[in-house]
Structure formats: C-alpha cells, structure tokens
C-alpha cells in the first residue's frame, strides 16, 4: 500500500538528470525571451578562472570543467556562464553545476552517524548515559548535531560545523523531508495509513505524514515506511500511538537527499562534496 496526502497519484519517475536538463532548457528559454534585459556580469577581474576553481573543488579535471561550462551547465551567482575566460572569487561566488552547489570551503564538514539504540542525542548528559558525542569525539572540528532521535530510536543523525546549514535543516520553513522505517505490532491497516496522511490531533496540535507505505507484514507485526517534514518531539511514535499501532522499532533512514545506506550502527562518514552540495541547494545555500 502506498498513500500520499490528498490521495493524489504519485508523479511518474524520471531518469536521473532530467530535472537538471529541464532547468537548463528553462533558463535558455528565459534568456532568449524577446525584450529580456542583459544578464549582469559575474566576472571578477582579479579573481581565479572558473574552471580552475571547479577543478580545485573536485568537480573534475580542468578540461572536464571547461566542457561543463561550454555546455551551459554551470551557474555563478545565479547566472549561467558559457565563457571560459570568466574569473570568480572562490570565497564569495556561489557556483552551481546542474543546480547543485559546489562546496568551496573545505574547513566546513557534515558528518552522518548511524545512531544506535540506547544512545541519547546530546553532547553531554548529566545522568551519565551514553551520548552521541562519543562517536565524533576524535574529530578536530566543533560539531553540532542537526535535530535529534530519542534514545529508543536509531538511524541517521547529521552533524556539522556549518551553523547556517544546521539552522536551515532544522527550521520548519524549509520543509526538509525525513524518512523512517517503523515496526509496529499487528497488521497495519489501510485505514490507519489514511488517518496518518489526513492528519490526527495530538496534545500539541494536529500532525500528519506526507506518505505511508507498507514494506513488510506478518501475522504479528508490520514494517511501515513514512515520510514527513514535521520535527516535533517523538512525533512519529505519537502519530502511530494515536492510530492504535504502538511503535516497537523506529529507524530514520533519510534526511533530505542524504540516505543511511549501509552505514553500520555506531559508524560515521563524512558527506561527499556532491551530496553536501545537493543538501545545501535543498535549503537555499
């Protein structure tokens, strides 16, 4: 079963790269529109050549970066650049390839942790319980965790030393979707799924999920996948309690475009430049 808000049909799947191609076509159409004003100049006279900056950021060889520029796939400060002689400021210019932000600041990192059950989502616990700080203590950067998972829950938790990224990923304004695998007792019903999508009343106000999908079922338990952008305390557990299916196991598998994947409990990994750029683009950075 797969339920979406309002009963709308899911959009057809499009091959990877289609969205980026459409953006390029849309931009090209806007540029050729009759009477359009000339685009502003993003060239920085005393800057560094764009292809050199891109290569230094790990996008590819300088030749490969030149091809990306010539194909109209590179934007600087929102303007598509096709000339190979353009120079930019590596510290200030916002560079995007196919709509994904190119990360230039190598001092800022984002780390993914698969939080085990029984660990509290705090960097210091006065009660002496095991904390998430133990899994990143050996890193030289001062990291803050983005959001939290209750001690009984497990799965993906992000850390960063980028304060603005942490703020935007946590703020309801940016509607960052989170995906959870939820194990409940008994056979989860379609009616319960519709109730979660339509919304239920909790003690701190109405709440709902974006989608519900039954992943696996047995006579005694059901595994359900839900997507939502709510971030209230223990929101998933409270939603399922409200529809009569208490949660026996809860795993967060995705935050925005970042997936838990095969990361083992208690293990961490640093996000790559491409996935970090995608994450930043999601929240307008």
Secondary structure as the mmCIF struct_conf table of DSSP 4:
data_model
#
loop_
_struct_conf.conf_type_id
_struct_conf.id
_struct_conf.beg_label_comp_id
_struct_conf.beg_label_asym_id
_struct_conf.beg_label_seq_id
_struct_conf.end_label_comp_id
_struct_conf.end_label_asym_id
_struct_conf.end_label_seq_id
STRN STRN1 UNK A 2 UNK A 4
HELX_RH_3T_P HELX_RH_3T_P1 UNK A 5 UNK A 7
HELX_LH_PP_P HELX_LH_PP_P1 UNK A 8 UNK A 13
TURN_TY1_P TURN_TY1_P1 UNK A 16 UNK A 17
HELX_RH_AL_P HELX_RH_AL_P1 UNK A 18 UNK A 32
BEND BEND1 UNK A 33 UNK A 33
TURN_TY1_P TURN_TY1_P2 UNK A 34 UNK A 35
HELX_LH_PP_P HELX_LH_PP_P2 UNK A 36 UNK A 41
TURN_TY1_P TURN_TY1_P3 UNK A 45 UNK A 46
BEND BEND2 UNK A 47 UNK A 47
STRN STRN2 UNK A 48 UNK A 49
HELX_RH_AL_P HELX_RH_AL_P2 UNK A 50 UNK A 56
TURN_TY1_P TURN_TY1_P4 UNK A 57 UNK A 58
BEND BEND3 UNK A 59 UNK A 60
HELX_RH_AL_P HELX_RH_AL_P3 UNK A 62 UNK A 70
TURN_TY1_P TURN_TY1_P5 UNK A 71 UNK A 72
STRN STRN3 UNK A 74 UNK A 76
TURN_TY1_P TURN_TY1_P6 UNK A 77 UNK A 78
STRN STRN4 UNK A 79 UNK A 80
TURN_TY1_P TURN_TY1_P7 UNK A 84 UNK A 85
STRN STRN5 UNK A 87 UNK A 88
TURN_TY1_P TURN_TY1_P8 UNK A 90 UNK A 92
STRN STRN6 UNK A 95 UNK A 97
TURN_TY1_P TURN_TY1_P9 UNK A 98 UNK A 99
STRN STRN7 UNK A 100 UNK A 101
HELX_LH_PP_P HELX_LH_PP_P3 UNK A 102 UNK A 103
TURN_TY1_P TURN_TY1_P10 UNK A 106 UNK A 107
STRN STRN8 UNK A 110 UNK A 115
HELX_LH_PP_P HELX_LH_PP_P4 UNK A 116 UNK A 116
TURN_TY1_P TURN_TY1_P11 UNK A 117 UNK A 118
STRN STRN9 UNK A 120 UNK A 120
BEND BEND4 UNK A 121 UNK A 123
TURN_TY1_P TURN_TY1_P12 UNK A 126 UNK A 127
STRN STRN10 UNK A 131 UNK A 131
HELX_RH_3T_P HELX_RH_3T_P2 UNK A 132 UNK A 135
TURN_TY1_P TURN_TY1_P13 UNK A 136 UNK A 138
BEND BEND5 UNK A 140 UNK A 141
STRN STRN11 UNK A 144 UNK A 146
BEND BEND6 UNK A 147 UNK A 147
TURN_TY1_P TURN_TY1_P14 UNK A 151 UNK A 152
STRN STRN12 UNK A 154 UNK A 160
BEND BEND7 UNK A 161 UNK A 161
HELX_RH_AL_P HELX_RH_AL_P4 UNK A 163 UNK A 170
BEND BEND8 UNK A 171 UNK A 171
HELX_RH_3T_P HELX_RH_3T_P3 UNK A 172 UNK A 174
STRN STRN13 UNK A 178 UNK A 185
BEND BEND9 UNK A 186 UNK A 186
HELX_RH_AL_P HELX_RH_AL_P5 UNK A 190 UNK A 198
STRN STRN14 UNK A 200 UNK A 202
TURN_TY1_P TURN_TY1_P15 UNK A 203 UNK A 204
STRN STRN15 UNK A 205 UNK A 207
BEND BEND10 UNK A 210 UNK A 210
STRN STRN16 UNK A 211 UNK A 217
BEND BEND11 UNK A 219 UNK A 220
STRN STRN17 UNK A 221 UNK A 228
TURN_TY1_P TURN_TY1_P16 UNK A 233 UNK A 234
HELX_RH_AL_P HELX_RH_AL_P6 UNK A 235 UNK A 242
TURN_TY1_P TURN_TY1_P17 UNK A 243 UNK A 244
STRN STRN18 UNK A 247 UNK A 255
TURN_TY1_P TURN_TY1_P18 UNK A 256 UNK A 257
STRN STRN19 UNK A 258 UNK A 259
TURN_TY1_P TURN_TY1_P19 UNK A 261 UNK A 262
HELX_LH_PP_P HELX_LH_PP_P5 UNK A 263 UNK A 264
TURN_TY1_P TURN_TY1_P20 UNK A 265 UNK A 266
STRN STRN20 UNK A 268 UNK A 270
HELX_LH_PP_P HELX_LH_PP_P6 UNK A 271 UNK A 272
HELX_RH_AL_P HELX_RH_AL_P7 UNK A 273 UNK A 282
TURN_TY1_P TURN_TY1_P21 UNK A 283 UNK A 284
#
